[in-house]
Amino acid sequence: MKVLLDIKDSKAPYLMEVLKGLSFVKTKQLTPHKAKVLEDVREAVKEMTLIKEGKLKGRNAEDLINEL
């Protein structure tokens, strides 16, 4: 199982040491860029879910292309 945690910077070193001390846990820190990309993808999936549920209005793909 994979779990993503959002931890205050001041508390992160302590928690990372605790996690590293557990033989059954592997840790890997994300770079700020990767964390931002992951957050953006998460937000996009959330918006798509709301659009599919009819709770949010989507945009026409042609309008999006013209905007670019």
CHARMM-style PDB file with segment names, atoms N, HN, CA, C and O in Angstrom:
ATOM      1  N   MET     1       0.854  -1.163   0.000  1.00  0.00      PROA
ATOM      2  CA  MET     1       0.000   0.000   0.000  1.00  0.00      PROA
ATOM      3  C   MET     1       0.903   1.230   0.000  1.00  0.00      PROA
ATOM      4  O   MET     1       1.950   1.255   0.647  1.00  0.00      PROA
ATOM      5  N   LYS     2       0.480   2.224  -0.725  1.00  0.00      PROA
ATOM      6  HN  LYS     2      -0.371   2.204  -1.250  1.00  0.00      PROA
ATOM      7  CA  LYS     2       1.202   3.487  -0.758  1.00  0.00      PROA
ATOM      8  C   LYS     2       0.349   4.553  -0.092  1.00  0.00      PROA
ATOM      9  O   LYS     2      -0.868   4.600  -0.265  1.00  0.00      PROA
ATOM     10  N   VAL     3       1.020   5.410   0.676  1.00  0.00      PROA
ATOM     11  HN  VAL     3       2.009   5.371   0.816  1.00  0.00      PROA
ATOM     12  CA  VAL     3       0.336   6.468   1.403  1.00  0.00      PROA
ATOM     13  C   VAL     3       1.106   7.755   1.179  1.00  0.00      PROA
ATOM     14  O   VAL     3       2.335   7.769   1.254  1.00  0.00      PROA
ATOM     15  N   LEU     4       0.399   8.823   0.908  1.00  0.00      PROA
ATOM     16  HN  LEU     4      -0.599   8.812   0.847  1.00  0.00      PROA
ATOM     17  CA  LEU     4       1.017  10.139   0.742  1.00  0.00      PROA
ATOM     18  C   LEU     4       0.652  10.974   1.955  1.00  0.00      PROA
ATOM     19  O   LEU     4      -0.523  11.124   2.290  1.00  0.00      PROA
ATOM     20  N   LEU     5       1.674  11.516   2.611  1.00  0.00      PROA
ATOM     21  HN  LEU     5       2.628  11.394   2.339  1.00  0.00      PROA
ATOM     22  CA  LEU     5       1.458  12.319   3.813  1.00  0.00      PROA
ATOM     23  C   LEU     5       1.847  13.759   3.542  1.00  0.00      PROA
ATOM     24  O   LEU     5       2.822  14.024   2.839  1.00  0.00      PROA
ATOM     25  N   ASP     6       1.093  14.680   4.095  1.00  0.00      PROA
ATOM     26  HN  ASP     6       0.301  14.465   4.667  1.00  0.00      PROA
ATOM     27  CA  ASP     6       1.421  16.108   4.027  1.00  0.00      PROA
ATOM     28  C   ASP     6       1.794  16.520   5.443  1.00  0.00      PROA
ATOM     29  O   ASP     6       0.936  16.591   6.323  1.00  0.00      PROA
ATOM     30  N   ILE     7       3.091  16.794   5.660  1.00  0.00      PROA
ATOM     31  HN  ILE     7       3.787  16.736   4.945  1.00  0.00      PROA
ATOM     32  CA  ILE     7       3.611  17.032   7.003  1.00  0.00      PROA
ATOM     33  C   ILE     7       4.223  18.423   7.079  1.00  0.00      PROA
ATOM     34  O   ILE     7       4.863  18.873   6.128  1.00  0.00      PROA
ATOM     35  N   LYS     8       4.031  19.110   8.209  1.00  0.00      PROA
ATOM     36  HN  LYS     8       3.512  18.744   8.981  1.00  0.00      PROA
ATOM     37  CA  LYS     8       4.679  20.402   8.411  1.00  0.00      PROA
ATOM     38  C   LYS     8       6.186  20.221   8.308  1.00  0.00      PROA
ATOM     39  O   LYS     8       6.736  19.240   8.809  1.00  0.00      PROA
ATOM     40  N   ASP     9       6.851  21.166   7.659  1.00  0.00      PROA
ATOM     41  HN  ASP     9       6.404  21.963   7.252  1.00  0.00      PROA
ATOM     42  CA  ASP     9       8.299  21.081   7.481  1.00  0.00      PROA
ATOM     43  C   ASP     9       9.031  20.914   8.811  1.00  0.00      PROA
ATOM     44  O   ASP     9      10.024  20.190   8.887  1.00  0.00      PROA
ATOM     45  N   SER    10       8.548  21.572   9.844  1.00  0.00      PROA
ATOM     46  HN  SER    10       7.742  22.160   9.782  1.00  0.00      PROA
ATOM     47  CA  SER    10       9.232  21.510  11.137  1.00  0.00      PROA
ATOM     48  C   SER    10       9.148  20.122  11.784  1.00  0.00      PROA
ATOM     49  O   SER    10       9.998  19.774  12.603  1.00  0.00      PROA
ATOM     50  N   LYS    11       8.145  19.336  11.429  1.00  0.00      PROA
ATOM     51  HN  LYS    11       7.454  19.619  10.764  1.00  0.00      PROA
ATOM     52  CA  LYS    11       7.943  18.013  12.024  1.00  0.00      PROA
ATOM     53  C   LYS    11       8.441  16.885  11.123  1.00  0.00      PROA
ATOM     54  O   LYS    11       8.560  15.749  11.582  1.00  0.00      PROA
ATOM     55  N   ALA    12       8.731  17.164   9.871  1.00  0.00      PROA
ATOM     56  HN  ALA    12       8.634  18.087   9.498  1.00  0.00      PROA
ATOM     57  CA  ALA    12       9.093  16.130   8.901  1.00  0.00      PROA
ATOM     58  C   ALA    12      10.343  15.330   9.283  1.00  0.00      PROA
ATOM     59  O   ALA    12      10.310  14.102   9.202  1.00  0.00      PROA
ATOM     60  N   PRO    13      11.438  15.968   9.693  1.00  0.00      PROA
ATOM     61  CA  PRO    13      12.631  15.167  10.018  1.00  0.00      PROA
ATOM     62  C   PRO    13      12.365  14.118  11.102  1.00  0.00      PROA
ATOM     63  O   PRO    13      12.824  12.981  10.993  1.00  0.00      PROA
ATOM     64  N   TYR    14      11.627  14.501  12.141  1.00  0.00      PROA
ATOM     65  HN  TYR    14      11.254  15.424  12.229  1.00  0.00      PROA
ATOM     66  CA  TYR    14      11.319  13.558  13.214  1.00  0.00      PROA
ATOM     67  C   TYR    14      10.505  12.377  12.680  1.00  0.00      PROA
ATOM     68  O   TYR    14      10.832  11.225  12.963  1.00  0.00      PROA
ATOM     69  N   LEU    15       9.459  12.653  11.919  1.00  0.00      PROA
ATOM     70  HN  LEU    15       9.193  13.590  11.689  1.00  0.00      PROA
ATOM     71  CA  LEU    15       8.612  11.576  11.412  1.00  0.00      PROA
ATOM     72  C   LEU    15       9.377  10.696  10.429  1.00  0.00      PROA
ATOM     73  O   LEU    15       9.198   9.478  10.424  1.00  0.00      PROA
ATOM     74  N   MET    16      10.226  11.295   9.600  1.00  0.00      PROA
ATOM     75  HN  MET    16      10.371  12.284   9.604  1.00  0.00      PROA
ATOM     76  CA  MET    16      11.020  10.501   8.657  1.00  0.00      PROA
ATOM     77  C   MET    16      11.935   9.531   9.408  1.00  0.00      PROA
ATOM     78  O   MET    16      12.101   8.388   8.981  1.00  0.00      PROA
ATOM     79  N   GLU    17      12.527   9.966  10.514  1.00  0.00      PROA
ATOM     80  HN  GLU    17      12.392  10.894  10.861  1.00  0.00      PROA
ATOM     81  CA  GLU    17      13.381   9.086  11.311  1.00  0.00      PROA
ATOM     82  C   GLU    17      12.574   7.932  11.904  1.00  0.00      PROA
ATOM     83  O   GLU    17      13.032   6.789  11.921  1.00  0.00      PROA
ATOM     84  N   VAL    18      11.384   8.234  12.386  1.00  0.00      PROA
ATOM     85  HN  VAL    18      11.012   9.162  12.372  1.00  0.00      PROA
ATOM     86  CA  VAL    18      10.521   7.186  12.937  1.00  0.00      PROA
ATOM     87  C   VAL    18      10.180   6.171  11.856  1.00  0.00      PROA
ATOM     88  O   VAL    18      10.272   4.965  12.084  1.00  0.00      PROA
ATOM     89  N   LEU    19       9.788   6.653  10.683  1.00  0.00      PROA
ATOM     90  HN  LEU    19       9.714   7.633  10.498  1.00  0.00      PROA
ATOM     91  CA  LEU    19       9.411   5.750   9.593  1.00  0.00      PROA
ATOM     92  C   LEU    19      10.594   4.919   9.113  1.00  0.00      PROA
ATOM     93  O   LEU    19      10.441   3.733   8.818  1.00  0.00      PROA
ATOM     94  N   LYS    20      11.772   5.531   9.034  1.00  0.00      PROA
ATOM     95  HN  LYS    20      11.897   6.494   9.274  1.00  0.00      PROA
ATOM     96  CA  LYS    20      12.967   4.793   8.604  1.00  0.00      PROA
ATOM     97  C   LYS    20      13.329   3.695   9.595  1.00  0.00      PROA
ATOM     98  O   LYS    20      13.960   2.706   9.222  1.00  0.00      PROA
ATOM     99  N   GLY    21      12.934   3.861  10.852  1.00  0.00      PROA
ATOM    100  HN  GLY    21      12.422   4.664  11.155  1.00  0.00      PROA
ATOM    101  CA  GLY    21      13.206   2.859  11.873  1.00  0.00      PROA
ATOM    102  C   GLY    21      12.313   1.635  11.784  1.00  0.00      PROA
ATOM    103  O   GLY    21      12.557   0.638  12.463  1.00  0.00      PROA
ATOM    104  N   LEU    22      11.293   1.698  10.962  1.00  0.00      PROA
ATOM    105  HN  LEU    22      11.094   2.508  10.410  1.00  0.00      PROA
ATOM    106  CA  LEU    22      10.382   0.562  10.785  1.00  0.00      PROA
ATOM    107  C   LEU    22      10.836  -0.252   9.578  1.00  0.00      PROA
ATOM    108  O   LEU    22      10.857   0.260   8.459  1.00  0.00      PROA
ATOM    109  N   SER    23      11.199  -1.505   9.795  1.00  0.00      PROA
ATOM    110  HN  SER    23      11.182  -1.921  10.705  1.00  0.00      PROA
ATOM    111  CA  SER    23      11.756  -2.342   8.724  1.00  0.00      PROA
ATOM    112  C   SER    23      10.767  -2.598   7.587  1.00  0.00      PROA
ATOM    113  O   SER    23      11.185  -2.886   6.466  1.00  0.00      PROA
ATOM    114  N   PHE    24       9.493  -2.502   7.851  1.00  0.00      PROA
ATOM    115  HN  PHE    24       9.153  -2.269   8.762  1.00  0.00      PROA
ATOM    116  CA  PHE    24       8.483  -2.798   6.835  1.00  0.00      PROA
ATOM    117  C   PHE    24       8.013  -1.557   6.068  1.00  0.00      PROA
ATOM    118  O   PHE    24       7.094  -1.644   5.254  1.00  0.00      PROA
ATOM    119  N   VAL    25       8.638  -0.408   6.326  1.00  0.00      PROA
ATOM    120  HN  VAL    25       9.385  -0.338   6.988  1.00  0.00      PROA
ATOM    121  CA  VAL    25       8.259   0.831   5.658  1.00  0.00      PROA
ATOM    122  C   VAL    25       9.429   1.336   4.820  1.00  0.00      PROA
ATOM    123  O   VAL    25      10.558   1.421   5.301  1.00  0.00      PROA
ATOM    124  N   LYS    26       9.147   1.669   3.560  1.00  0.00      PROA
ATOM    125  HN  LYS    26       8.229   1.599   3.169  1.00  0.00      PROA
ATOM    126  CA  LYS    26      10.136   2.301   2.690  1.00  0.00      PROA
ATOM    127  C   LYS    26       9.726   3.762   2.536  1.00  0.00      PROA
ATOM    128  O   LYS    26       8.555   4.062   2.308  1.00  0.00      PROA
ATOM    129  N   THR    27      10.686   4.661   2.660  1.00  0.00      PROA
ATOM    130  HN  THR    27      11.638   4.416   2.846  1.00  0.00      PROA
ATOM    131  CA  THR    27      10.374   6.080   2.531  1.00  0.00      PROA
ATOM    132  C   THR    27      11.059   6.656   1.303  1.00  0.00      PROA
ATOM    133  O   THR    27      12.132   6.210   0.897  1.00  0.00      PROA
ATOM    134  N   LYS    28      10.413   7.654   0.727  1.00  0.00      PROA
ATOM    135  HN  LYS    28       9.542   8.016   1.056  1.00  0.00      PROA
ATOM    136  CA  LYS    28      10.972   8.360  -0.417  1.00  0.00      PROA
ATOM    137  C   LYS    28      10.390   9.768  -0.398  1.00  0.00      PROA
ATOM    138  O   LYS    28       9.173   9.945  -0.450  1.00  0.00      PROA
ATOM    139  N   GLN    29      11.258  10.757  -0.324  1.00  0.00      PROA
ATOM    140  HN  GLN    29      12.246  10.613  -0.282  1.00  0.00      PROA
ATOM    141  CA  GLN    29      10.785  12.139  -0.319  1.00  0.00      PROA
ATOM    142  C   GLN    29      10.560  12.613  -1.751  1.00  0.00      PROA
ATOM    143  O   GLN    29      11.318  12.269  -2.657  1.00  0.00      PROA
ATOM    144  N   LEU    30       9.524  13.396  -1.940  1.00  0.00      PROA
ATOM    145  HN  LEU    30       8.908  13.675  -1.204  1.00  0.00      PROA
ATOM    146  CA  LEU    30       9.239  13.984  -3.241  1.00  0.00      PROA
ATOM    147  C   LEU    30       9.946  15.328  -3.348  1.00  0.00      PROA
ATOM    148  O   LEU    30      10.083  16.060  -2.368  1.00  0.00      PROA
ATOM    149  N   THR    31      10.387  15.633  -4.558  1.00  0.00      PROA
ATOM    150  HN  THR    31      10.275  15.039  -5.355  1.00  0.00      PROA
ATOM    151  CA  THR    31      10.932  16.966  -4.789  1.00  0.00      PROA
ATOM    152  C   THR    31       9.758  17.942  -4.790  1.00  0.00      PROA
ATOM    153  O   THR    31       8.620  17.529  -5.012  1.00  0.00      PROA
ATOM    154  N   PRO    32      10.009  19.210  -4.550  1.00  0.00      PROA
ATOM    155  CA  PRO    32       8.908  20.180  -4.593  1.00  0.00      PROA
ATOM    156  C   PRO    32       8.171  20.167  -5.932  1.00  0.00      PROA
ATOM    157  O   PRO    32       6.952  20.328  -5.972  1.00  0.00      PROA
ATOM    158  N   HSD    33       8.908  19.977  -7.023  1.00  0.00      PROA
ATOM    159  HN  HSD    33       9.899  19.846  -6.990  1.00  0.00      PROA
ATOM    160  CA  HSD    33       8.283  19.942  -8.346  1.00  0.00      PROA
ATOM    161  C   HSD    33       7.342  18.739  -8.473  1.00  0.00      PROA
ATOM    162  O   HSD    33       6.209  18.881  -8.932  1.00  0.00      PROA
ATOM    163  N   LYS    34       7.813  17.559  -8.066  1.00  0.00      PROA
ATOM    164  HN  LYS    34       8.734  17.444  -7.693  1.00  0.00      PROA
ATOM    165  CA  LYS    34       6.973  16.365  -8.150  1.00  0.00      PROA
ATOM    166  C   LYS    34       5.750  16.478  -7.245  1.00  0.00      PROA
ATOM    167  O   LYS    34       4.661  16.032  -7.607  1.00  0.00      PROA
ATOM    168  N   ALA    35       5.930  17.070  -6.079  1.00  0.00      PROA
ATOM    169  HN  ALA    35       6.815  17.433  -5.785  1.00  0.00      PROA
ATOM    170  CA  ALA    35       4.798  17.261  -5.166  1.00  0.00      PROA
ATOM    171  C   ALA    35       3.758  18.177  -5.800  1.00  0.00      PROA
ATOM    172  O   ALA    35       2.558  17.928  -5.680  1.00  0.00      PROA
ATOM    173  N   LYS    36       4.202  19.227  -6.470  1.00  0.00      PROA
ATOM    174  HN  LYS    36       5.177  19.430  -6.568  1.00  0.00      PROA
ATOM    175  CA  LYS    36       3.286  20.168  -7.142  1.00  0.00      PROA
ATOM    176  C   LYS    36       2.540  19.475  -8.279  1.00  0.00      PROA
ATOM    177  O   LYS    36       1.330  19.645  -8.428  1.00  0.00      PROA
ATOM    178  N   VAL    37       3.266  18.692  -9.082  1.00  0.00      PROA
ATOM    179  HN  VAL    37       4.249  18.554  -8.961  1.00  0.00      PROA
ATOM    180  CA  VAL    37       2.631  17.957 -10.189  1.00  0.00      PROA
ATOM    181  C   VAL    37       1.591  16.988  -9.643  1.00  0.00      PROA
ATOM    182  O   VAL    37       0.484  16.894 -10.174  1.00  0.00      PROA
ATOM    183  N   LEU    38       1.942  16.277  -8.593  1.00  0.00      PROA
ATOM    184  HN  LEU    38       2.841  16.354  -8.162  1.00  0.00      PROA
ATOM    185  CA  LEU    38       1.012  15.326  -7.991  1.00  0.00      PROA
ATOM    186  C   LEU    38      -0.242  16.026  -7.469  1.00  0.00      PROA
ATOM    187  O   LEU    38      -1.354  15.530  -7.649  1.00  0.00      PROA
ATOM    188  N   GLU    39      -0.065  17.156  -6.834  1.00  0.00      PROA
ATOM    189  HN  GLU    39       0.838  17.559  -6.688  1.00  0.00      PROA
ATOM    190  CA  GLU    39      -1.201  17.929  -6.326  1.00  0.00      PROA
ATOM    191  C   GLU    39      -2.073  18.435  -7.474  1.00  0.00      PROA
ATOM    192  O   GLU    39      -3.300  18.408  -7.376  1.00  0.00      PROA
ATOM    193  N   ASP    40      -1.448  18.896  -8.562  1.00  0.00      PROA
ATOM    194  HN  ASP    40      -0.452  18.917  -8.641  1.00  0.00      PROA
ATOM    195  CA  ASP    40      -2.209  19.370  -9.723  1.00  0.00      PROA
ATOM    196  C   ASP    40      -3.025  18.246 -10.356  1.00  0.00      PROA
ATOM    197  O   ASP    40      -4.175  18.451 -10.742  1.00  0.00      PROA
ATOM    198  N   VAL    41      -2.431  17.065 -10.463  1.00  0.00      PROA
ATOM    199  HN  VAL    41      -1.496  16.898 -10.150  1.00  0.00      PROA
ATOM    200  CA  VAL    41      -3.147  15.915 -11.038  1.00  0.00      PROA
ATOM    201  C   VAL    41      -4.309  15.528 -10.134  1.00  0.00      PROA
ATOM    202  O   VAL    41      -5.406  15.240 -10.612  1.00  0.00      PROA
ATOM    203  N   ARG    42      -4.065  15.523  -8.825  1.00  0.00      PROA
ATOM    204  HN  ARG    42      -3.174  15.757  -8.436  1.00  0.00      PROA
ATOM    205  CA  ARG    42      -5.127  15.204  -7.869  1.00  0.00      PROA
ATOM    206  C   ARG    42      -6.300  16.171  -8.017  1.00  0.00      PROA
ATOM    207  O   ARG    42      -7.460  15.757  -8.010  1.00  0.00      PROA
ATOM    208  N   GLU    43      -5.992  17.456  -8.150  1.00  0.00      PROA
ATOM    209  HN  GLU    43      -5.050  17.792  -8.156  1.00  0.00      PROA
ATOM    210  CA  GLU    43      -7.028  18.477  -8.311  1.00  0.00      PROA
ATOM    211  C   GLU    43      -7.787  18.288  -9.624  1.00  0.00      PROA
ATOM    212  O   GLU    43      -9.005  18.466  -9.669  1.00  0.00      PROA
ATOM    213  N   ALA    44      -7.074  17.927 -10.692  1.00  0.00      PROA
ATOM    214  HN  ALA    44      -6.085  17.782 -10.656  1.00  0.00      PROA
ATOM    215  CA  ALA    44      -7.717  17.706 -11.992  1.00  0.00      PROA
ATOM    216  C   ALA    44      -8.673  16.515 -11.933  1.00  0.00      PROA
ATOM    217  O   ALA    44      -9.772  16.571 -12.486  1.00  0.00      PROA
ATOM    218  N   VAL    45      -8.261  15.455 -11.273  1.00  0.00      PROA
ATOM    219  HN  VAL    45      -7.369  15.410 -10.824  1.00  0.00      PROA
ATOM    220  CA  VAL    45      -9.133  14.280 -11.132  1.00  0.00      PROA
ATOM    221  C   VAL    45     -10.370  14.643 -10.330  1.00  0.00      PROA
ATOM    222  O   VAL    45     -11.476  14.213 -10.659  1.00  0.00      PROA
ATOM    223  N   LYS    46     -10.189  15.429  -9.283  1.00  0.00      PROA
ATOM    224  HN  LYS    46      -9.291  15.778  -9.016  1.00  0.00      PROA
ATOM    225  CA  LYS    46     -11.322  15.865  -8.469  1.00  0.00      PROA
ATOM    226  C   LYS    46     -12.314  16.677  -9.305  1.00  0.00      PROA
ATOM    227  O   LYS    46     -13.526  16.484  -9.206  1.00  0.00      PROA
ATOM    228  N   GLU    47     -11.782  17.595 -10.135  1.00  0.00      PROA
ATOM    229  HN  GLU    47     -10.798  17.752 -10.215  1.00  0.00      PROA
ATOM    230  CA  GLU    47     -12.652  18.397 -11.004  1.00  0.00      PROA
ATOM    231  C   GLU    47     -13.376  17.528 -12.023  1.00  0.00      PROA
ATOM    232  O   GLU    47     -14.559  17.741 -12.288  1.00  0.00      PROA
ATOM    233  N   MET    48     -12.677  16.550 -12.596  1.00  0.00      PROA
ATOM    234  HN  MET    48     -11.716  16.377 -12.381  1.00  0.00      PROA
ATOM    235  CA  MET    48     -13.319  15.659 -13.575  1.00  0.00      PROA
ATOM    236  C   MET    48     -14.447  14.859 -12.930  1.00  0.00      PROA
ATOM    237  O   MET    48     -15.492  14.645 -13.544  1.00  0.00      PROA
ATOM    238  N   THR    49     -14.234  14.427 -11.709  1.00  0.00      PROA
ATOM    239  HN  THR    49     -13.385  14.601 -11.210  1.00  0.00      PROA
ATOM    240  CA  THR    49     -15.277  13.686 -10.993  1.00  0.00      PROA
ATOM    241  C   THR    49     -16.505  14.570 -10.787  1.00  0.00      PROA
ATOM    242  O   THR    49     -17.636  14.124 -10.982  1.00  0.00      PROA
ATOM    243  N   LEU    50     -16.281  15.817 -10.396  1.00  0.00      PROA
ATOM    244  HN  LEU    50     -15.362  16.179 -10.238  1.00  0.00      PROA
ATOM    245  CA  LEU    50     -17.401  16.746 -10.199  1.00  0.00      PROA
ATOM    246  C   LEU    50     -18.127  17.029 -11.515  1.00  0.00      PROA
ATOM    247  O   LEU    50     -19.352  17.152 -11.527  1.00  0.00      PROA
ATOM    248  N   ILE    51     -17.394  17.131 -12.613  1.00  0.00      PROA
ATOM    249  HN  ILE    51     -16.399  17.031 -12.603  1.00  0.00      PROA
ATOM    250  CA  ILE    51     -18.011  17.351 -13.923  1.00  0.00      PROA
ATOM    251  C   ILE    51     -18.876  16.152 -14.299  1.00  0.00      PROA
ATOM    252  O   ILE    51     -20.007  16.316 -14.758  1.00  0.00      PROA
ATOM    253  N   LYS    52     -18.337  14.935 -14.102  1.00  0.00      PROA
ATOM    254  HN  LYS    52     -17.418  14.802 -13.729  1.00  0.00      PROA
ATOM    255  CA  LYS    52     -19.096  13.722 -14.433  1.00  0.00      PROA
ATOM    256  C   LYS    52     -20.355  13.590 -13.583  1.00  0.00      PROA
ATOM    257  O   LYS    52     -21.371  13.073 -14.045  1.00  0.00      PROA
ATOM    258  N   GLU    53     -20.283  14.064 -12.331  1.00  0.00      PROA
ATOM    259  HN  GLU    53     -19.457  14.484 -11.956  1.00  0.00      PROA
ATOM    260  CA  GLU    53     -21.446  14.013 -11.445  1.00  0.00      PROA
ATOM    261  C   GLU    53     -22.440  15.138 -11.731  1.00  0.00      PROA
ATOM    262  O   GLU    53     -23.532  15.163 -11.162  1.00  0.00      PROA
ATOM    263  N   GLY    54     -22.066  16.067 -12.612  1.00  0.00      PROA
ATOM    264  HN  GLY    54     -21.179  16.047 -13.074  1.00  0.00      PROA
ATOM    265  CA  GLY    54     -22.937  17.175 -12.949  1.00  0.00      PROA
ATOM    266  C   GLY    54     -22.907  18.303 -11.933  1.00  0.00      PROA
ATOM    267  O   GLY    54     -23.750  19.198 -11.980  1.00  0.00      PROA
ATOM    268  N   LYS    55     -21.956  18.274 -11.019  1.00  0.00      PROA
ATOM    269  HN  LYS    55     -21.271  17.547 -10.981  1.00  0.00      PROA
ATOM    270  CA  LYS    55     -21.853  19.302  -9.989  1.00  0.00      PROA
ATOM    271  C   LYS    55     -20.986  20.479 -10.425  1.00  0.00      PROA
ATOM    272  O   LYS    55     -20.946  21.510  -9.754  1.00  0.00      PROA
ATOM    273  N   LEU    56     -20.298  20.320 -11.544  1.00  0.00      PROA
ATOM    274  HN  LEU    56     -20.330  19.482 -12.089  1.00  0.00      PROA
ATOM    275  CA  LEU    56     -19.431  21.362 -12.078  1.00  0.00      PROA
ATOM    276  C   LEU    56     -19.568  21.332 -13.589  1.00  0.00      PROA
ATOM    277  O   LEU    56     -19.669  20.259 -14.184  1.00  0.00      PROA
ATOM    278  N   LYS    57     -19.572  22.497 -14.210  1.00  0.00      PROA
ATOM    279  HN  LYS    57     -19.490  23.369 -13.726  1.00  0.00      PROA
ATOM    280  CA  LYS    57     -19.733  22.557 -15.654  1.00  0.00      PROA
ATOM    281  C   LYS    57     -18.360  22.503 -16.323  1.00  0.00      PROA
ATOM    282  O   LYS    57     -17.444  23.234 -15.944  1.00  0.00      PROA
ATOM    283  N   GLY    58     -18.233  21.638 -17.311  1.00  0.00      PROA
ATOM    284  HN  GLY    58     -18.977  21.045 -17.619  1.00  0.00      PROA
ATOM    285  CA  GLY    58     -16.990  21.516 -18.062  1.00  0.00      PROA
ATOM    286  C   GLY    58     -16.912  22.539 -19.183  1.00  0.00      PROA
ATOM    287  O   GLY    58     -17.883  23.233 -19.485  1.00  0.00      PROA
ATOM    288  N   ARG    59     -15.731  22.616 -19.795  1.00  0.00      PROA
ATOM    289  HN  ARG    59     -14.942  22.053 -19.550  1.00  0.00      PROA
ATOM    290  CA  ARG    59     -15.553  23.533 -20.921  1.00  0.00      PROA
ATOM    291  C   ARG    59     -15.453  22.743 -22.210  1.00  0.00      PROA
ATOM    292  O   ARG    59     -15.000  21.598 -22.221  1.00  0.00      PROA
ATOM    293  N   ASN    60     -15.873  23.359 -23.280  1.00  0.00      PROA
ATOM    294  HN  ASN    60     -16.241  24.289 -23.271  1.00  0.00      PROA
ATOM    295  CA  ASN    60     -15.761  22.771 -24.601  1.00  0.00      PROA
ATOM    296  C   ASN    60     -14.276  22.677 -24.965  1.00  0.00      PROA
ATOM    297  O   ASN    60     -13.532  23.634 -24.750  1.00  0.00      PROA
ATOM    298  N   ALA    61     -13.834  21.537 -25.513  1.00  0.00      PROA
ATOM    299  HN  ALA    61     -14.438  20.759 -25.687  1.00  0.00      PROA
ATOM    300  CA  ALA    61     -12.431  21.337 -25.869  1.00  0.00      PROA
ATOM    301  C   ALA    61     -11.975  22.361 -26.901  1.00  0.00      PROA
ATOM    302  O   ALA    61     -10.832  22.816 -26.857  1.00  0.00      PROA
ATOM    303  N   GLU    62     -12.851  22.727 -27.825  1.00  0.00      PROA
ATOM    304  HN  GLU    62     -13.780  22.357 -27.861  1.00  0.00      PROA
ATOM    305  CA  GLU    62     -12.502  23.721 -28.856  1.00  0.00      PROA
ATOM    306  C   GLU    62     -12.200  25.067 -28.208  1.00  0.00      PROA
ATOM    307  O   GLU    62     -11.258  25.745 -28.617  1.00  0.00      PROA
ATOM    308  N   ASP    63     -12.981  25.467 -27.204  1.00  0.00      PROA
ATOM    309  HN  ASP    63     -13.746  24.917 -26.872  1.00  0.00      PROA
ATOM    310  CA  ASP    63     -12.735  26.723 -26.494  1.00  0.00      PROA
ATOM    311  C   ASP    63     -11.386  26.676 -25.780  1.00  0.00      PROA
ATOM    312  O   ASP    63     -10.652  27.664 -25.767  1.00  0.00      PROA
ATOM    313  N   LEU    64     -11.064  25.539 -25.192  1.00  0.00      PROA
ATOM    314  HN  LEU    64     -11.661  24.737 -25.202  1.00  0.00      PROA
ATOM    315  CA  LEU    64      -9.797  25.388 -24.500  1.00  0.00      PROA
ATOM    316  C   LEU    64      -8.617  25.530 -25.469  1.00  0.00      PROA
ATOM    317  O   LEU    64      -7.636  26.210 -25.168  1.00  0.00      PROA
ATOM    318  N   ILE    65      -8.722  24.890 -26.616  1.00  0.00      PROA
ATOM    319  HN  ILE    65      -9.519  24.338 -26.860  1.00  0.00      PROA
ATOM    320  CA  ILE    65      -7.662  24.972 -27.622  1.00  0.00      PROA
ATOM    321  C   ILE    65      -7.494  26.389 -28.121  1.00  0.00      PROA
ATOM    322  O   ILE    65      -6.372  26.865 -28.292  1.00  0.00      PROA
ATOM    323  N   ASN    66      -8.617  27.073 -28.356  1.00  0.00      PROA
ATOM    324  HN  ASN    66      -9.529  26.686 -28.217  1.00  0.00      PROA
ATOM    325  CA  ASN    66      -8.543  28.461 -28.809  1.00  0.00      PROA
ATOM    326  C   ASN    66      -7.908  29.372 -27.767  1.00  0.00      PROA
ATOM    327  O   ASN    66      -7.244  30.351 -28.108  1.00  0.00      PROA
ATOM    328  N   GLU    67      -8.116  29.044 -26.497  1.00  0.00      PROA
ATOM    329  HN  GLU    67      -8.655  28.249 -26.220  1.00  0.00      PROA
ATOM    330  CA  GLU    67      -7.541  29.830 -25.420  1.00  0.00      PROA
ATOM    331  C   GLU    67      -6.017  29.701 -25.379  1.00  0.00      PROA
ATOM    332  O   GLU    67      -5.319  30.645 -25.009  1.00  0.00      PROA
ATOM    333  N   LEU    68      -5.516  28.545 -25.755  1.00  0.00      PROA
ATOM    334  HN  LEU    68      -6.084  27.778 -26.056  1.00  0.00      PROA
ATOM    335  CA  LEU    68      -4.077  28.322 -25.767  1.00  0.00      PROA
ATOM    336  C   LEU    68      -3.444  29.087 -26.897  1.00  0.00      PROA
ATOM    337  OT1 LEU    68      -2.227  29.028 -27.076  1.00  0.00      PROA
TER     338      LEU     68
END
